[in-house]
Amino acid sequence: MGSSSQVDDSITKKYDIKRRIGKGAYGIVWKAVDRSTNRPVAVKKIFDAFCNSTDAQRTFREIMFLQEFRNHPNVVKLLNIHRASNDKDIYLVFEFMETDLHKVIKRKHILQDLHKRFIMYQLLRATYYIHSGNVIHRDQKPSNILLDSYCRCKVADFGLARSLASDKGPGGTGPDGTTDPALTDYVATRWYRAPEILVASKQYTKGIDMWSLGCILAEMLLGKPLFPGTSTINQVEKIMATIDPPTPADLACVCPGYGSSLFTHPNVASQVSQSCGQPSPTPSGGSEGCGEAKGQAMASQGGGDGDPAATQHTKARKQHHGSVAKDIKDYKGGAGSGSSGSGGSAPLSTPPLRKP
C-alpha cells in the first residue's frame, strides 16, 4: 500500500495509494490511482498547512495560483483538494507525471538535443503565461519541472510564487515593473537564484525567473549545475567568475548598500578584477551552446520597460521566435504547439525519454 498508514481513511477510499515518490520539508507525495476513474494521480499531503500565518499563506497561494493557471498545458494540473481529518493537514491531488528534470539530468545521456530544445520551449511558454498574469514563480529549478516519457513538461510547486498585482497597495509594482519591497529575498534554491536576489535587492523583476531558466538550460547542456555555490558569497563568486563585472551604476540600481558591500568582499572582488577587460569564459566542461545559455540567463539583468538591455532582448526574442517555433513544430511531427497537454496525444517524432 506504499505507506498508506500515513494517509487518512477518507483518502484511501477514493485513491489506491501505490508508493511514495517524494518527501520534502512541507509534506509527502504518493503515486496513487483514482478509484472512480482508474487513472494514475499524485497525492500530496501538506503537513500543518494552516498552523501559522506563513504556512497558511504559502498553502493558500499555491492552491490559488494552480487553479488560476490550470488551463495551460505546461503547468501541472490540480485535480482536487481534500481536508484531512485532523483539520491541520491538507491533501492536493495532481495529474501524475512520471519523473522530474533533476532525476533525468542525473541519469545523463537520456536527453537528446531535441529533447532539451523542446523542454526549454515548453518552460518558456509556461513562464510567459505565468508572467502574463503578473505573477513570478520564484522557485524554478529542475526538481520542480515534471516530465513524462513523451517529453511533455509541467511547471510545479507554486508555494513561493508571488503576484505583482496592481500598481498600488502591498505587493504591487512600480511603473518600471519592479516589485514592492515587501517581497522576501528567500526564494529558489541558491544555485538558481539571480544575482539581485543574492544581494538582497527588493527591487527585482520577472527577470529572476528568466535567470533560473537560463541556469536550467545550462544544466541540461553541461549535465551538472552551472553555479553550484556553497554559500551566498560563494554563489556570487561563481557568477562573477563567468559574467562581465557589474558597473557602479548596475550596483546602485540593483541594491545600494549591502549589494555594493558584497562585491567588495575579498573573494568576490578578486573575481571581478580577474574578469575585467576579458571575455566571459565558457564554464569548464561546457560547449559553445552553454555560452548561449548563459546569455539567456543574463537577460534577467534587464528590468523594466525602459531598460535598453531589456528592449534589446525583447527584439532578439521576437526575431528568433519564428525559427524556434518551426523547429519545435517539425520536432513534434507537424503537430501544433498547443497539443502538449496531459491527454493522450501522439508520441514525439523522436525516440521518447527512457525512464530514469
TORZA-896792 format. One record per residue (C-alpha): residue number from 1; residue in three letters; y, z, x. Coordinates in nm, 3 decimals, padded with zeros to 5 digits. Example, Ala and Ser with C-alpha at 12.3 -4.5 7.8 and 13.67 -1.06 7.14 Angstrom:
2
(atom 1 'ALA' (-00.450 00.780 01.230))
(atom 2 'SER' (-00.106 00.714 01.367))
% end
This chain:
356
(atom 1 'MET' (00.000 00.000 00.000))
(atom 2 'GLY' (00.233 -00.017 00.303))
(atom 3 'SER' (00.368 00.342 00.300))
(atom 4 'SER' (00.436 00.322 -00.072))
(atom 5 'SER' (00.428 00.703 -00.085))
(atom 6 'GLN' (00.796 00.684 00.011))
(atom 7 'VAL' (00.867 00.469 -00.295))
(atom 8 'ASP' (00.931 00.606 -00.644))
(atom 9 'ASP' (00.659 00.553 -00.905))
(atom 10 'SER' (00.909 00.369 -01.123))
(atom 11 'ILE' (00.947 00.112 -00.843))
(atom 12 'THR' (00.576 00.073 -00.765))
(atom 13 'LYS' (00.517 -00.001 -01.133))
(atom 14 'LYS' (00.744 -00.304 -01.103))
(atom 15 'TYR' (00.672 -00.406 -00.743))
(atom 16 'ASP' (00.347 -00.411 -00.548))
(atom 17 'ILE' (00.453 -00.271 -00.208))
(atom 18 'LYS' (00.275 -00.458 00.074))
(atom 19 'ARG' (00.413 -00.344 00.409))
(atom 20 'ARG' (00.720 -00.207 00.578))
(atom 21 'ILE' (00.923 -00.478 00.751))
(atom 22 'GLY' (01.225 -00.285 00.874))
(atom 23 'LYS' (01.382 00.055 00.919))
(atom 24 'GLY' (01.738 00.150 01.011))
(atom 25 'ALA' (01.984 00.434 01.002))
(atom 26 'TYR' (02.053 00.381 00.633))
(atom 27 'GLY' (01.711 00.307 00.490))
(atom 28 'ILE' (01.379 00.122 00.486))
(atom 29 'VAL' (01.283 -00.231 00.380))
(atom 30 'TRP' (00.941 -00.331 00.247))
(atom 31 'LYS' (00.783 -00.661 00.161))
(atom 32 'ALA' (00.662 -00.646 -00.199))
(atom 33 'VAL' (00.550 -00.865 -00.486))
(atom 34 'ASP' (00.731 -00.862 -00.818))
(atom 35 'ARG' (00.456 -00.782 -01.069))
(atom 36 'SER' (00.631 -00.969 -01.350))
(atom 37 'THR' (00.682 -01.297 -01.161))
(atom 38 'ASN' (00.424 -01.269 -00.881))
(atom 39 'ARG' (00.694 -01.371 -00.632))
(atom 40 'PRO' (00.750 -01.201 -00.294))
(atom 41 'VAL' (01.062 -00.987 -00.265))
(atom 42 'ALA' (01.218 -00.745 -00.018))
(atom 43 'VAL' (01.276 -00.392 -00.146))
(atom 44 'LYS' (01.544 -00.197 00.043))
(atom 45 'LYS' (01.569 00.178 -00.010))
(atom 46 'ILE' (01.907 00.325 00.089))
(atom 47 'PHE' (01.885 00.698 00.157))
(atom 48 'ASP' (02.154 00.931 00.021))
(atom 49 'ALA' (02.358 00.632 -00.088))
(atom 50 'PHE' (02.625 00.844 -00.256))
(atom 51 'CYS' (02.606 01.177 -00.070))
(atom 52 'ASN' (02.956 01.136 00.075))
(atom 53 'SER' (03.253 00.907 00.024))
(atom 54 'THR' (03.185 00.697 00.336))
(atom 55 'ASP' (02.823 00.616 00.242))
(atom 56 'ALA' (02.920 00.563 -00.121))
(atom 57 'GLN' (03.190 00.314 -00.024))
(atom 58 'ARG' (02.954 00.130 00.210))
(atom 59 'THR' (02.685 00.101 -00.059))
(atom 60 'PHE' (02.933 00.002 -00.329))
(atom 61 'ARG' (03.094 -00.263 -00.106))
(atom 62 'GLU' (02.760 -00.414 -00.010))
(atom 63 'ILE' (02.650 -00.445 -00.372))
(atom 64 'MET' (02.981 -00.589 -00.490))
(atom 65 'PHE' (03.003 -00.848 -00.211))
(atom 66 'LEU' (02.638 -00.950 -00.256))
(atom 67 'GLN' (02.699 -01.005 -00.626))
(atom 68 'GLU' (03.022 -01.193 -00.557))
(atom 69 'PHE' (02.857 -01.433 -00.309))
(atom 70 'ARG' (02.515 -01.456 -00.478))
(atom 71 'ASN' (02.551 -01.825 -00.568))
(atom 72 'HIS' (02.583 -01.950 -00.211))
(atom 73 'PRO' (02.255 -02.085 -00.067))
(atom 74 'ASN' (02.321 -01.927 00.273))
(atom 75 'VAL' (02.390 -01.572 00.153))
(atom 76 'VAL' (02.088 -01.355 00.078))
(atom 77 'LYS' (02.038 -01.315 -00.296))
(atom 78 'LEU' (02.041 -00.969 -00.452))
(atom 79 'LEU' (01.792 -00.981 -00.741))
(atom 80 'ASN' (01.801 -00.630 -00.883))
(atom 81 'ILE' (01.925 -00.273 -00.838))
(atom 82 'HIS' (01.728 00.042 -00.925))
(atom 83 'ARG' (01.832 00.405 -00.919))
(atom 84 'ALA' (01.593 00.649 -00.751))
(atom 85 'SER' (01.450 00.941 -00.946))
(atom 86 'ASN' (01.636 01.193 -00.727))
(atom 87 'ASP' (01.974 01.035 -00.816))
(atom 88 'LYS' (02.055 01.023 -00.444))
(atom 89 'ASP' (01.879 00.710 -00.318))
(atom 90 'ILE' (01.908 00.356 -00.448))
(atom 91 'TYR' (01.681 00.051 -00.432))
(atom 92 'LEU' (01.810 -00.302 -00.376))
(atom 93 'VAL' (01.570 -00.590 -00.439))
(atom 94 'PHE' (01.633 -00.914 -00.248))
(atom 95 'GLU' (01.472 -01.253 -00.222))
(atom 96 'PHE' (01.213 -01.241 00.056))
(atom 97 'MET' (01.280 -01.411 00.390))
(atom 98 'GLU' (01.003 -01.433 00.648))
(atom 99 'THR' (01.190 -01.326 00.963))
(atom 100 'ASP' (01.531 -01.294 01.126))
(atom 101 'LEU' (01.706 -01.480 01.406))
(atom 102 'HIS' (01.673 -01.189 01.651))
(atom 103 'LYS' (01.292 -01.199 01.631))
(atom 104 'VAL' (01.288 -01.577 01.661))
(atom 105 'ILE' (01.509 -01.579 01.971))
(atom 106 'LYS' (01.294 -01.308 02.134))
(atom 107 'ARG' (00.983 -01.524 02.099))
(atom 108 'LYS' (01.153 -01.805 02.298))
(atom 109 'HIS' (01.078 -02.178 02.273))
(atom 110 'ILE' (01.043 -02.161 01.893))
(atom 111 'LEU' (01.387 -02.307 01.827))
(atom 112 'GLN' (01.435 -02.675 01.899))
(atom 113 'ASP' (01.784 -02.818 01.948))
(atom 114 'LEU' (01.800 -02.945 01.590))
(atom 115 'HIS' (01.693 -02.605 01.458))
(atom 116 'LYS' (01.983 -02.448 01.648))
(atom 117 'ARG' (02.231 -02.701 01.511))
(atom 118 'PHE' (02.102 -02.659 01.158))
(atom 119 'ILE' (02.118 -02.280 01.179))
(atom 120 'MET' (02.476 -02.291 01.306))
(atom 121 'TYR' (02.572 -02.539 01.035))
(atom 122 'GLN' (02.441 -02.301 00.769))
(atom 123 'LEU' (02.610 -01.999 00.927))
(atom 124 'LEU' (02.942 -02.181 00.939))
(atom 125 'ARG' (02.903 -02.285 00.574))
(atom 126 'ALA' (02.831 -01.927 00.471))
(atom 127 'THR' (03.117 -01.786 00.678))
(atom 128 'TYR' (03.361 -02.044 00.545))
(atom 129 'TYR' (03.258 -01.948 00.191))
(atom 130 'ILE' (03.293 -01.575 00.262))
(atom 131 'HIS' (03.632 -01.626 00.424))
(atom 132 'SER' (03.748 -01.838 00.130))
(atom 133 'GLY' (03.710 -01.522 -00.078))
(atom 134 'ASN' (03.942 -01.346 00.170))
(atom 135 'VAL' (03.655 -01.132 00.297))
(atom 136 'ILE' (03.544 -01.068 00.656))
(atom 137 'HIS' (03.179 -00.984 00.723))
(atom 138 'ARG' (03.244 -00.787 01.046))
(atom 139 'ASP' (02.875 -00.748 01.138))
(atom 140 'GLN' (02.734 -01.093 01.210))
(atom 141 'LYS' (02.451 -01.068 01.463))
(atom 142 'PRO' (02.103 -01.225 01.496))
(atom 143 'SER' (01.921 -00.941 01.318))
(atom 144 'ASN' (02.146 -00.993 01.013))
(atom 145 'ILE' (02.062 -01.364 00.994))
(atom 146 'LEU' (01.745 -01.407 00.786))
(atom 147 'LEU' (01.522 -01.714 00.824))
(atom 148 'ASP' (01.223 -01.876 00.660))
(atom 149 'SER' (00.973 -02.123 00.805))
(atom 150 'TYR' (01.182 -02.416 00.679))
(atom 151 'CYS' (01.475 -02.301 00.895))
(atom 152 'ARG' (01.680 -02.201 00.594))
(atom 153 'CYS' (01.902 -01.910 00.688))
(atom 154 'LYS' (02.081 -01.642 00.490))
(atom 155 'VAL' (02.357 -01.405 00.596))
(atom 156 'ALA' (02.266 -01.046 00.509))
(atom 157 'ASP' (02.399 -00.688 00.535))
(atom 158 'PHE' (02.749 -00.671 00.390))
(atom 159 'GLY' (02.777 -00.295 00.441))
(atom 160 'LEU' (03.066 -00.332 00.689))
(atom 161 'ALA' (03.237 -00.623 00.512))
(atom 162 'ARG' (03.597 -00.581 00.402))
(atom 163 'SER' (03.821 -00.758 00.157))
(atom 164 'LEU' (04.159 -00.866 00.289))
(atom 165 'ALA' (04.268 -00.856 -00.075))
(atom 166 'SER' (04.629 -00.922 -00.164))
(atom 167 'ASP' (04.941 -00.913 00.050))
(atom 168 'LYS' (05.036 -00.574 -00.094))
(atom 169 'GLY' (04.873 -00.235 -00.103))
(atom 170 'PRO' (04.596 -00.076 00.104))
(atom 171 'GLY' (04.355 -00.317 00.268))
(atom 172 'GLY' (04.592 -00.609 00.225))
(atom 173 'THR' (04.702 -00.872 00.471))
(atom 174 'GLY' (05.033 -00.974 00.609))
(atom 175 'PRO' (05.178 -01.325 00.582))
(atom 176 'ASP' (05.008 -01.418 00.912))
(atom 177 'GLY' (04.663 -01.332 00.780))
(atom 178 'THR' (04.619 -01.014 00.984))
(atom 179 'THR' (04.450 -00.710 00.841))
(atom 180 'ASP' (04.601 -00.390 00.720))
(atom 181 'PRO' (04.596 -00.111 00.984))
(atom 182 'ALA' (04.363 00.091 00.759))
(atom 183 'LEU' (04.068 -00.123 00.867))
(atom 184 'THR' (03.845 00.050 01.120))
(atom 185 'ASP' (03.751 -00.063 01.469))
(atom 186 'TYR' (03.386 00.040 01.430))
(atom 187 'VAL' (03.245 -00.297 01.336))
(atom 188 'ALA' (02.950 -00.503 01.454))
(atom 189 'THR' (02.710 -00.436 01.735))
(atom 190 'ARG' (02.908 -00.416 02.059))
(atom 191 'TRP' (02.762 -00.737 02.206))
(atom 192 'TYR' (02.907 -00.944 01.921))
(atom 193 'ARG' (03.249 -00.777 01.893))
(atom 194 'ALA' (03.563 -00.981 01.950))
(atom 195 'PRO' (03.800 -00.861 02.226))
(atom 196 'GLU' (04.063 -00.750 01.978))
(atom 197 'ILE' (03.808 -00.508 01.827))
(atom 198 'LEU' (03.711 -00.377 02.170))
(atom 199 'VAL' (04.074 -00.291 02.249))
(atom 200 'ALA' (04.112 -00.111 01.915))
(atom 201 'SER' (04.353 -00.359 01.762))
(atom 202 'LYS' (04.411 -00.308 01.391))
(atom 203 'GLN' (04.575 -00.648 01.352))
(atom 204 'TYR' (04.264 -00.863 01.368))
(atom 205 'THR' (04.184 -01.165 01.152))
(atom 206 'LYS' (03.890 -01.362 01.015))
(atom 207 'GLY' (03.855 -01.489 01.371))
(atom 208 'ILE' (03.644 -01.185 01.458))
(atom 209 'ASP' (03.359 -01.338 01.256))
(atom 210 'MET' (03.402 -01.664 01.446))
(atom 211 'TRP' (03.370 -01.480 01.777))
(atom 212 'SER' (03.042 -01.328 01.654))
(atom 213 'LEU' (02.915 -01.672 01.554))
(atom 214 'GLY' (03.004 -01.807 01.898))
(atom 215 'CYS' (02.804 -01.526 02.058))
(atom 216 'ILE' (02.510 -01.604 01.828))
(atom 217 'LEU' (02.521 -01.973 01.920))
(atom 218 'ALA' (02.531 -01.890 02.290))
(atom 219 'GLU' (02.235 -01.655 02.248))
(atom 220 'MET' (02.030 -01.931 02.087))
(atom 221 'LEU' (02.116 -02.162 02.379))
(atom 222 'LEU' (02.053 -01.903 02.652))
(atom 223 'GLY' (01.764 -01.718 02.494))
(atom 224 'LYS' (01.942 -01.389 02.566))
(atom 225 'PRO' (02.268 -01.218 02.464))
(atom 226 'LEU' (02.584 -01.371 02.609))
(atom 227 'PHE' (02.773 -01.044 02.666))
(atom 228 'PRO' (02.520 -00.754 02.678))
(atom 229 'GLY' (02.770 -00.479 02.758))
(atom 230 'THR' (02.651 -00.124 02.815))
(atom 231 'SER' (02.982 00.033 02.707))
(atom 232 'THR' (03.317 -00.078 02.572))
(atom 233 'ILE' (03.462 -00.105 02.924))
(atom 234 'ASN' (03.157 -00.296 03.049))
(atom 235 'GLN' (03.175 -00.525 02.746))
(atom 236 'VAL' (03.535 -00.616 02.831))
(atom 237 'GLU' (03.434 -00.666 03.196))
(atom 238 'LYS' (03.165 -00.917 03.099))
(atom 239 'ILE' (03.402 -01.106 02.872))
(atom 240 'MET' (03.678 -01.115 03.134))
(atom 241 'ALA' (03.431 -01.248 03.392))
(atom 242 'THR' (03.376 -01.551 03.169))
(atom 243 'ILE' (03.702 -01.642 02.994))
(atom 244 'ASP' (04.051 -01.708 03.124))
(atom 245 'PRO' (04.256 -01.389 03.168))
(atom 246 'PRO' (04.494 -01.292 02.886))
(atom 247 'THR' (04.866 -01.330 02.938))
(atom 248 'PRO' (05.104 -01.036 02.888))
(atom 249 'ALA' (05.207 -01.199 02.561))
(atom 250 'ASP' (04.842 -01.206 02.450))
(atom 251 'LEU' (04.805 -00.837 02.524))
(atom 252 'ALA' (05.128 -00.746 02.348))
(atom 253 'CYS' (05.019 -00.946 02.043))
(atom 254 'VAL' (04.670 -00.800 02.022))
(atom 255 'CYS' (04.737 -00.436 02.094))
(atom 256 'PRO' (05.029 -00.289 02.284))
(atom 257 'GLY' (04.939 00.042 02.441))
(atom 258 'TYR' (04.564 00.103 02.451))
(atom 259 'GLY' (04.481 -00.267 02.481))
(atom 260 'SER' (04.712 -00.314 02.777))
(atom 261 'SER' (04.591 00.004 02.947))
(atom 262 'LEU' (04.230 -00.106 02.907))
(atom 263 'PHE' (04.298 -00.424 03.101))
(atom 264 'THR' (04.443 -00.217 03.387))
(atom 265 'HIS' (04.114 -00.032 03.423))
(atom 266 'PRO' (03.997 -00.094 03.785))
(atom 267 'ASN' (03.676 -00.276 03.690))
(atom 268 'VAL' (03.844 -00.492 03.426))
(atom 269 'ALA' (04.146 -00.563 03.646))
(atom 270 'SER' (03.918 -00.691 03.923))
(atom 271 'GLN' (03.755 -00.932 03.678))
(atom 272 'VAL' (04.097 -01.056 03.569))
(atom 273 'SER' (04.213 -01.114 03.928))
(atom 274 'GLN' (03.892 -01.297 04.015))
(atom 275 'SER' (03.923 -01.532 03.719))
(atom 276 'CYS' (04.296 -01.607 03.761))
(atom 277 'GLY' (04.354 -01.969 03.854))
(atom 278 'GLN' (03.984 -02.055 03.832))
(atom 279 'PRO' (03.797 -02.245 03.561))
(atom 280 'SER' (03.590 -02.028 03.332))
(atom 281 'PRO' (03.236 -02.012 03.471))
(atom 282 'THR' (02.931 -02.100 03.268))
(atom 283 'PRO' (02.718 -01.786 03.219))
(atom 284 'SER' (02.428 -01.757 03.460))
(atom 285 'GLY' (02.121 -01.940 03.344))
(atom 286 'GLY' (02.318 -02.135 03.086))
(atom 287 'SER' (02.387 -02.502 03.037))
(atom 288 'GLU' (02.688 -02.715 02.963))
(atom 289 'GLY' (02.616 -02.657 02.596))
(atom 290 'CYS' (02.685 -02.289 02.646))
(atom 291 'GLY' (03.035 -02.368 02.766))
(atom 292 'GLU' (03.086 -02.542 02.434))
(atom 293 'ALA' (02.951 -02.233 02.256))
(atom 294 'LYS' (03.198 -02.019 02.447))
(atom 295 'GLY' (03.480 -02.249 02.342))
(atom 296 'GLN' (03.392 -02.197 01.978))
(atom 297 'ALA' (03.377 -01.822 02.030))
(atom 298 'MET' (03.717 -01.817 02.196))
(atom 299 'ALA' (03.865 -01.972 01.881))
(atom 300 'SER' (03.888 -01.619 01.745))
(atom 301 'GLN' (04.191 -01.566 01.966))
(atom 302 'GLY' (04.386 -01.792 01.731))
(atom 303 'GLY' (04.508 -01.579 01.444))
(atom 304 'GLY' (04.746 -01.667 01.165))
(atom 305 'ASP' (04.852 -01.999 01.024))
(atom 306 'GLY' (05.145 -02.023 01.266))
(atom 307 'ASP' (04.931 -01.979 01.578))
(atom 308 'PRO' (04.924 -02.301 01.788))
(atom 309 'ALA' (04.572 -02.222 01.909))
(atom 310 'ALA' (04.451 -02.179 01.553))
(atom 311 'THR' (04.622 -02.503 01.448))
(atom 312 'GLN' (04.461 -02.695 01.733))
(atom 313 'HIS' (04.120 -02.550 01.648))
(atom 314 'THR' (04.162 -02.649 01.282))
(atom 315 'LYS' (04.242 -03.010 01.381))
(atom 316 'ALA' (03.937 -03.026 01.607))
(atom 317 'ARG' (03.717 -02.882 01.333))
(atom 318 'LYS' (03.830 -03.145 01.083))
(atom 319 'GLN' (03.775 -03.428 01.331))
(atom 320 'HIS' (03.425 -03.308 01.419))
(atom 321 'HIS' (03.313 -03.217 01.067))
(atom 322 'GLY' (03.214 -03.571 00.966))
(atom 323 'SER' (02.976 -03.631 01.255))
(atom 324 'VAL' (02.816 -03.287 01.224))
(atom 325 'ALA' (02.762 -03.328 00.851))
(atom 326 'LYS' (02.599 -03.668 00.910))
(atom 327 'ASP' (02.370 -03.527 01.179))
(atom 328 'ILE' (02.256 -03.246 00.951))
(atom 329 'LYS' (02.205 -03.484 00.661))
(atom 330 'ASP' (01.989 -03.706 00.881))
(atom 331 'TYR' (01.809 -03.396 01.008))
(atom 332 'LYS' (01.719 -03.296 00.655))
(atom 333 'GLY' (01.569 -03.633 00.582))
(atom 334 'GLY' (01.864 -03.758 00.380))
(atom 335 'ALA' (01.895 -03.454 00.154))
(atom 336 'GLY' (02.241 -03.328 00.064))
(atom 337 'SER' (02.366 -03.014 00.232))
(atom 338 'GLY' (02.360 -02.826 -00.095))
(atom 339 'SER' (01.980 -02.833 -00.119))
(atom 340 'SER' (01.918 -02.550 00.123))
(atom 341 'GLY' (01.873 -02.288 -00.146))
(atom 342 'SER' (01.591 -02.043 -00.189))
(atom 343 'GLY' (01.385 -02.263 -00.420))
(atom 344 'GLY' (01.101 -02.499 -00.335))
(atom 345 'SER' (01.299 -02.774 -00.163))
(atom 346 'ALA' (01.126 -03.025 00.062))
(atom 347 'PRO' (01.048 -02.929 00.422))
(atom 348 'LEU' (01.281 -03.038 00.700))
(atom 349 'SER' (01.209 -03.370 00.867))
(atom 350 'THR' (01.134 -03.194 01.198))
(atom 351 'PRO' (00.847 -02.950 01.264))
(atom 352 'PRO' (00.910 -02.623 01.078))
(atom 353 'LEU' (00.961 -02.298 01.262))
(atom 354 'ARG' (00.643 -02.129 01.373))
(atom 355 'LYS' (00.604 -01.773 01.253))
(atom 356 'PRO' (00.725 -01.527 01.516))
% end
